Amino acid sequence: MAERIQIVRATEEGDYEQSAMLLTVNDPWAKLGRTYAYSYDKVHNPEDELIVAKKGERVVGCLLLEMHSTLKAFVRALCVSAEYRSHGIGADLLAFAEHRAFKETANVFLFVSSERGKKFYETNGYQEVGYLKDLNITGVGEWIMRKTIGPNDEVEYNELEILVLDGDAETLEEAIRNAGTAMCKKGLVRDVYAEKCIEREKIFSTGLPTNIPVAIPHTDAKYVNRDCLCFQRMKKPVVAIEIGGTEELPCQMVVNLGMTGAGSQVTMLSKMMEVLQDEAFMNICLTGHPDEVKEEVKKVLGNAML
Ligand SMILES: CC(C)(COP(=O)(O)OP(=O)(O)OC[C@H]1O[C@@H](n2cnc3c(N)ncnc32)[C@H](O)[C@@H]1OP(=O)(O)O)[C@@H](O)C(=O)NCCC(=O)NCCS
């Protein structure tokens, strides 16, 4: 079986050495004349965080994240080995870094000099916010790009965000898309979140056979920016397949989970399976005013990840 590519924070000497090598032999750094020693110093700076894409022991991509620059957070470098490009590794490295960054700040910034690179970042949710003429070399400028989840002072870091929707959908897929759109609008999840939930639902269905059946769609943490839950009360029930089974369950409520850590997702899921059996809690969720629902959910589930 082909070895999986893993995205992890660099810990081993080999991670730093191989990353420095990637940044030495690839453009734009090669064109700028950045030496191995220069890049090794950069990736080894204890103030910064090196994230690597590894196939076994081999580093096939790296991203250097600065959490202490003036532009916090700042992606200093992102590179994927030429033969591994266009397989989503660049986007995954970026998502990993954003995850980390959005726990402390509402912005991720970076500079890019090529039109193609700029397009890649735009596809991944970045917007041009400025242009620096002749930044390193005469005649070569760099665009300043930013991805944001809101104004710094208004984002409540590490808080569980709760959305309450009154949904009208014919199918579970449609309900998941509605939730994904609302969650994405608030910057809580990536734009691919809903489609990834739908893909997962086809393999691992999430219908809970509780007294009042509920579906709890979710996906990998890497598609989530901030911990969140979206409670969607359905005008008419949508069908979900029973978790680990084949029975069709008419669900009056669809709760989309968005957890930024694989561990916190497991904890939240098990806590939810417990509370969704509580009819008093379910009644508030189904009939309460959205503010009342949010308050109740926060009370019951808000500290599930502590
Ligand atoms: C930019 C880069 C990190 C993307 O990594 P990746 O793993 O190929 O990214 P994804 O698979 O998620 O996305 C692929 C897209 O990246 C873009 N891309 C591919 N090669 C690229 C290159 N040499 N330069 C810039 N963008 C590139 C394309 O838009 C591509 O889409 P396509 O496959 O439809 O053509 C990688 O191409 C790279 O390391 N380039 C050289 C270094 C660089 O330019 N870094 C960014 C600016 S500092």
The ligand as an ORCA input file, in Angstrom:
! r2SCAN-3c Opt
* xyz 0 1
  C       2.694     26.710     -4.638
  C       2.877     25.280     -4.145
  C       3.283     25.320     -2.671
  C       1.562     24.524     -4.286
  O       1.720     23.218     -3.794
  P       0.821     22.026     -4.349
  O       0.990     20.867     -3.442
  O       1.090     21.816     -5.776
  O      -0.618     22.666     -4.131
  P      -2.055     22.069     -4.378
  O      -1.945     20.704     -4.952
  O      -2.807     22.281     -3.143
  O      -2.608     23.064     -5.471
  C      -2.170     22.959     -6.784
  C      -2.126     24.328     -7.420
  O      -0.953     25.040     -7.025
  C      -0.552     25.889     -8.097
  N       0.817     25.562     -8.501
  C       1.310     24.403     -8.958
  N       2.622     24.528     -9.228
  C       2.952     25.790     -8.926
  C       4.157     26.520     -8.982
  N       5.288     26.000     -9.423
  N       4.146     27.794     -8.554
  C       3.009     28.367     -8.104
  N       1.821     27.724     -8.044
  C       1.800     26.446     -8.452
  C      -1.494     25.614     -9.256
  O      -2.535     26.574     -9.169
  C      -2.026     24.245     -8.920
  O      -3.278     24.003     -9.458
  P      -3.368     22.969    -10.696
  O      -2.875     21.657    -10.176
  O      -4.826     22.970    -11.017
  O      -2.471     23.534    -11.738
  C       3.944     24.510     -4.967
  O       3.602     24.576     -6.302
  C       5.358     25.043     -4.818
  O       6.063     24.638     -3.917
  N       5.783     25.939     -5.719
  C       7.113     26.469     -5.691
  C       7.300     27.404     -4.520
  C       6.257     28.510     -4.519
  O       5.945     29.096     -5.519
  N       5.741     28.790     -3.285
  C       4.664     29.744     -3.089
  C       5.085     31.134     -3.163
  S       6.311     31.546     -1.965
*
